[in-house]
Amino acid sequence: MSKLVPFSVKTSSDSISIVMPAYNEEACIERVVTSWLEILKIIPGTLIVVDDGSRDRTGAILDQLAATIPQLKVIHQPNAGHGAAVVRGYREAIQLNANYVFQTDSDDQFRPEDFWNLWNNRMHSLFLLGYRKERHDALHRLVITRFVRVLLLVLFGVWVKDSNIPFRLIRRDFLASAMEVLPAHAFAPNIFLSVIAAKNGCDLFSIPIGHVERKTGTVSIVRWKLVKICFRCVSELWAFRNHLVISIGRMNEHSAAERLKKVG
């Protein structure tokens, strides 16, 4: 299987779009947004927050912030789930045309200072993942992460420590191609993107980052609902395996065409 040729990176002109889904995070959303905006004081870009039909004041708080912060772009959509909100943010980021896209969550479980651990390694890969070495989540979530790790090894022959982590830095060019391969309506699109990147030969690095216990809000997917969702993800990944080789080939063709356009 052929691999994508890495794009050249000019550090003097780097820009970034930060994608952040949000759902019922009124207790922490202002603090989280403000802390991540510090990144944009150093790297030019935009923070895209997708309000996924929050039923509390999350949307109103975001609109108030956006009214005075030009680097903040707020998108409101009916509740469609975390995965759909992430995909919406990715598509918006691709349109904004910054050369890097970073995705994180709005639940205040990640520290903005860890962003630099990925950013400072951006020259080495088109797709970089963080890794929650000490993860502060419920036991059943930890078990599911380990299960998915083994599942990806069995189905796709790739070993990804934390395939669904919402802490990833991606070249926009690569993300645009990967989004064309991503199955429509995938429940956990970040897992699929991790697989696509690994099968394309990207070194995901799995850089250790901090992870803190959730102090505000509520987890929207719990226990038996989570088990049901796991069965759905297994079914989606199984179906995706049969189409992956063809999809990766199309992705490579698209990337080659884009490079020819730039040369021309």
C-alpha positions in Angstrom: 0.0 0.0 0.0 1.5 3.4 -1.0 1.8 6.1 1.5 1.1 9.8 1.4 4.1 12.0 0.7 4.5 14.4 3.6 3.7 18.0 2.8 6.5 20.6 3.4 6.0 22.7 6.5 7.0 26.3 6.7 7.2 27.2 10.3 7.1 31.0 9.6 3.6 30.8 8.2 2.0 28.2 10.4 -1.6 28.8 11.4 -4.2 26.7 13.3 -7.8 26.0 13.7 -8.8 24.5 17.1 -11.9 22.4 17.1 -13.9 22.0 20.3 -17.4 20.4 20.6 -19.5 21.5 23.6 -22.6 20.2 25.3 -24.0 21.4 28.6 -20.7 22.9 29.9 -22.0 26.2 31.3 -19.9 25.7 34.5 -16.6 25.6 32.8 -17.0 26.7 29.1 -15.8 30.3 29.6 -12.7 29.2 31.5 -11.9 26.5 29.0 -12.4 28.8 26.0 -10.3 31.6 27.5 -7.5 29.2 28.4 -7.3 27.8 24.9 -7.4 31.2 23.3 -4.0 31.8 24.8 -2.6 29.5 22.1 -3.9 31.9 19.4 -1.8 34.7 20.9 1.2 32.8 19.7 -0.1 31.0 16.6 -2.6 32.8 14.3 -5.8 31.0 13.9 -9.4 30.4 15.1 -11.1 28.5 17.9 -14.1 26.8 16.5 -16.6 25.7 19.2 -19.6 23.6 18.1 -22.4 23.9 20.5 -24.2 20.6 20.1 -27.7 21.6 21.2 -26.8 22.4 24.8 -29.8 22.7 27.1 -28.1 25.0 29.6 -26.4 28.4 29.1 -23.4 27.1 27.2 -24.6 28.5 23.9 -25.4 31.9 25.4 -22.1 32.2 27.1 -20.3 31.3 23.9 -22.2 33.9 21.9 -21.3 36.6 24.5 -17.6 35.7 24.2 -17.7 35.6 20.4 -19.2 39.1 20.3 -15.9 40.5 21.6 -13.3 37.9 20.5 -12.7 37.8 16.7 -10.7 34.6 17.0 -13.7 32.7 18.4 -16.2 31.1 16.0 -19.3 29.6 17.5 -21.5 27.1 15.6 -24.9 26.1 16.9 -26.5 22.8 15.8 -29.3 20.6 17.1 -28.1 17.9 19.4 -26.5 15.2 17.2 -23.8 13.8 19.5 -20.1 14.3 20.1 -18.9 12.6 16.9 -21.2 14.7 14.7 -20.1 17.9 16.4 -16.4 17.0 15.9 -17.0 16.3 12.2 -18.9 19.6 11.8 -15.9 21.4 13.4 -13.4 19.6 11.2 -15.3 20.6 8.1 -15.4 24.2 9.2 -11.7 24.1 9.9 -10.9 22.7 6.5 -12.8 25.6 5.0 -10.9 28.2 7.1 -7.7 26.9 5.5 -5.2 27.1 8.4 -2.5 24.6 7.7 -3.0 22.7 11.0 -6.1 21.5 12.8 -6.1 20.7 16.5 -9.1 19.0 18.3 -9.8 18.9 22.0 -12.9 18.8 24.2 -14.6 21.5 26.3 -14.9 19.5 29.6 -11.8 20.9 31.2 -10.0 17.6 31.4 -7.1 18.6 29.3 -4.4 21.3 29.9 -3.6 23.8 27.1 0.0 23.7 28.0 0.2 20.1 26.8 -0.7 21.3 23.3 3.0 22.3 22.9 4.1 18.7 23.3 2.3 17.9 20.0 3.0 21.2 18.3 6.7 21.0 18.8 6.7 17.6 17.0 4.6 18.7 14.1 7.5 18.4 11.6 7.7 14.7 12.2 4.2 13.6 11.2 1.0 14.6 9.4 -1.1 13.3 12.3 -0.1 13.4 16.0 -2.0 12.0 18.9 -1.8 12.6 22.6 -2.0 9.7 25.1 -3.7 9.8 28.5 -1.0 8.0 30.4 -2.8 8.5 33.7 -6.4 8.7 32.8 -9.0 9.9 35.3 -12.2 8.3 34.0 -14.6 5.6 35.2 -13.3 2.0 35.1 -15.7 1.0 32.3 -14.3 3.7 30.0 -10.8 2.5 30.6 -11.8 -1.1 29.8 -13.5 0.0 26.6 -10.4 1.9 25.5 -8.3 -1.2 26.0 -10.8 -3.3 24.1 -10.8 -0.9 21.2 -7.0 -1.0 21.2 -7.0 -4.7 20.7 -9.9 -4.6 18.2 -8.0 -2.2 15.9 -5.0 -4.5 16.1 -7.1 -7.5 15.0 -9.1 -5.7 12.3 -6.6 -3.4 10.8 -3.2 -4.5 12.1 -2.5 -1.2 13.8 -1.6 -0.5 17.5 -3.0 2.8 18.7 -2.8 3.5 22.4 -5.6 6.0 22.6 -7.4 6.1 19.3 -10.4 8.1 20.3 -8.5 10.8 22.3 -9.8 14.3 21.8 -6.3 15.7 21.7 -4.8 15.5 18.2 -2.9 17.7 15.8 -3.5 17.1 12.1 -2.2 18.7 8.9 -5.2 20.3 7.2 -4.3 18.8 3.8 -4.2 15.3 5.3 -7.5 15.9 7.3 -9.2 17.1 4.1 -8.3 13.8 2.3 -9.1 11.7 5.4 -12.6 13.2 5.7 -13.4 11.9 2.2 -12.6 8.4 3.4 -14.5 8.7 6.7 -17.7 6.8 6.8 -20.8 8.9 6.9 -22.4 9.2 10.4 -19.7 7.3 12.2 -20.4 7.4 15.9 -16.7 7.8 16.9 -15.0 9.5 13.9 -11.8 10.1 15.7 -11.2 6.3 16.0 -11.6 6.0 12.2 -9.3 8.9 11.5 -6.7 7.3 13.7 -7.0 4.1 11.7 -6.8 6.0 8.4 -3.7 7.8 9.5 -2.0 4.7 10.8 -2.7 2.7 7.7 -1.3 5.6 5.6 2.0 5.2 7.5 1.7 8.2 9.7 3.7 7.9 13.0 1.0 8.8 15.5 3.7 9.2 18.3 1.1 8.9 21.1 2.7 11.7 23.1 1.9 11.5 26.9 -0.2 14.3 28.2 -2.0 15.2 31.4 -5.6 14.3 32.1 -7.6 15.5 35.0 -10.8 14.4 36.6 -14.0 16.0 35.4 -15.2 18.5 38.0 -18.2 20.1 36.3 -21.0 19.0 33.9 -22.1 15.4 33.5 -20.9 12.6 31.2 -23.6 12.2 28.5 -22.8 8.5 27.7 -22.8 6.2 30.7 -22.8 2.5 31.5 -25.3 0.4 29.5 -25.7 3.1 26.9 -22.0 3.0 26.5 -22.0 -0.7 26.0 -24.7 -0.4 23.3 -22.6 2.2 21.6 -19.6 -0.1 21.7 -21.5 -2.7 19.8 -22.4 -0.1 17.2 -18.7 1.0 16.9 -17.6 -2.6 16.4 -20.1 -3.1 13.7 -19.0 0.2 12.0 -15.3 -0.7 12.2 -16.0 -4.2 10.8 -17.8 -2.8 7.8 -15.1 -0.2 7.3 -12.4 -2.8 7.2 -13.8 -4.2 3.9 -13.5 -0.8 2.2 -10.3 0.6 3.7 -7.8 -0.5 1.0 -10.0 1.0 -1.8 -10.5 4.2 0.3 -6.8 4.7 1.1 -6.0 4.3 -2.6 -8.5 7.0 -3.5 -7.0 9.2 -0.7 -3.6 8.8 -2.2 -4.8 9.7 -5.6 -6.5 12.9 -4.3 -3.3 13.9 -2.5 -1.2 13.4 -5.6 -3.6 15.5 -7.6 -3.4 18.3 -5.0 0.3 18.3 -5.1 0.3 18.5 -8.9 -2.0 21.6 -8.6 0.5 23.3 -6.3 3.4 22.5 -8.6 1.4 23.8 -11.6 
